[in-house]
Amino acid sequence: MRHSSVQGEGAPVESGDPIPDGRPGTGTAVPAPRSGSGHRRRGGKRPTRSRRRRVLRRIAFAMALLILGTAAAGYLYYRHLNANIRSGQRLSGDSGVAKTEADAAGRRPLNILMIGSDSRNKPENASLGGNWDAVGSDPLADVQMLIHVSADRKNASVTSVPRDTRVDIPECTNPKTGKKFKATRAMINESLGRGGAGCTLATWEKLTNVYIDHWMMIDFSGVVSMADAIGGVDVCVNQKVWDTSTPGSDSGGSGLHLKAGTTKVKGEQALQWLRTRHAFGSDLGRAKAQHMYMNSMIRSLKSQNAFTDVPRLTGLAEAATNALEVSEEIGSVKKLFDLSMQLKDVPVNRITMATIPVLQDPQDKDRLVVNPPDAEKMWTMLRKDVALDANGEAAKPEASAEPSAPATGTSAAPSQPPAADPSKIAVQVVNGTGVGAPPVGKRATAIAGQLVSKGFTLAKADSSLTPEKLTVVRYATDAQTAEAQTVAAALGIPAASVQKSAGAAKITVVVGADWREGNVFPQQAPPEAGSVPESADVLNGSDTSCMDVYAPYRK
């Protein structure tokens, strides 16, 4: 009997007839697989798609592992660099200088104090610097440079003060030991041993009346490692040089030995260039050689695209975090990186190197003192954020009537008086005109009388003489801010000259050397860009000139 042609559930099938899963029949019916059973049809597309999915899953998994591994390695390296950084207190002395205010665009100039320490307290430093007898002694800051980057980040400058310059060092406290040092007048390089880098920063603020945001410090071995990381720096001498001891001279010398012309120095030879004093004539000559080195280094880094080349940045970051000690507020890799980017777009011809004008100290022929008029002009340019070069775009005519200083918070415009009752404000007036010249008699009395005439009935003159280059109004607490501004406005003193200072017992007007006559503070036009005194020995960043060698060392 023939089988029915209609196959019902469980009905037998003949050999060769199709069965539900599409395979040739064997005479036995096979039920269709249930959904999700995992069975696959042979010859269909599903196995190919499955294999592709498995391959893609494996690739994705491998990529995820790679990304996670890279991220983990990057994080660990970041932590490693952070761990390299040594940091310390920004300020360890009272300078009385207030932070620079932002301009209308929220920008501030950036000031960084670069300090070169002569410490021999590490074996490698003693070996590089010689003089093993100095091991354990307080370090000296033999190199001091103020790096200034303008608020608009379009120009920058580096200003040096020779190490033998005698200045007023304020009272400082060593942040590590708590030891206090009284205010003194001494060589500026001694400030480092009287409270660390924070005392050197306070000394600079006292000297310049410029607010300094950060400090960085490097020692002998740090210079060597950084020079190697950079890959060498081109330097040039007009005559061959060997800076070694000579009959009748001080013992020692840096050991610098070069042929005439250009040489790429790195490692210990770079340190020798930066330390050479005898062969370049004096500390002033050494400062110029250091400026040449820095200009050449910046040109080299820019030509190598070091600011954007990640491998180069990594190598420089490793060297820098090992070589530098920095003030605590920039004590991280990110903050140091952000800081370095501030210089990235400044053109080479808008970078200026200068040495503060100095004179021979009349009390000691082997020491220097700041040249008052020339140095003050330079400090004013830095305070008012006026470029030391003249290579920028000319100011627009319509902007000429505007005060230049608001861009940096050093406005020449008088303060606007907040709401404060003059008759209730106790004011002390001090004569500070005795800077660079004898003090003007009875200046404190004259200005106190001017305040009384304006309703400040509690204003009194103090008999002390406190030399101060610039007139300033100081106050101790935030509650006195409005009152101090009222006093400044009454005398025509700029708002930027009103400063908070913990040492001010009451609101104090110090009549500085910039106000030797008259009862209203004299308004002064800001200096023009590039109007640096000739005595500052200016060197532009694009300058590739060579150093002259002092005759006895042309060997």
Secondary structure, 3 states (H helix, E strand, C coil): CCCCCCCCCCCCCCCCCECCCCCECCCCCCCCCCCCCCCCCCCCCHHHHHHHHHHHHHHHHHHHHHHHHHHHHHHHHHHHHHHHCEEECCCCECCCCCCCCCCCCCCCCEEEEEEEECCCCCHHHHHHHCCHHHCCCCCCEEEEEEEEECCCCCCEEEEECCCCEEEEECCEECCCCCCEECCEEEEHHHHHHHCCHHHHHHHHHHHHCCCCCEEEEECHHHHHHHHHHHCCEEEEECCCEECCCCCCCCCCCCCCEECCEEEEECHHHHHHHHHCCCCCCCHHHHHHHHHHHHHHHHHHHHHCCCCCCHHHHHHHHHHHHHHEEEEHHHCCHHHHHHHHHCCCCCCHHHEEEEECCEEEECCEEEEEEECHHHHHHHHHHHHCCCCCCCCCCCCCHHHCCCCCHHHCCCCCCECCCCCCCHHHCCEEEEECCCCCCCCCCCHHHHHHHHHHHCCCCCEEEEEEECCCCCCEEEECCHHHHHHHHHHHHHHCCEHHHEEECCCCCCEEEEECCCCCCCCCCCCCCCCCCCCCCHHHCCEECCCCCCECCCHHHCC
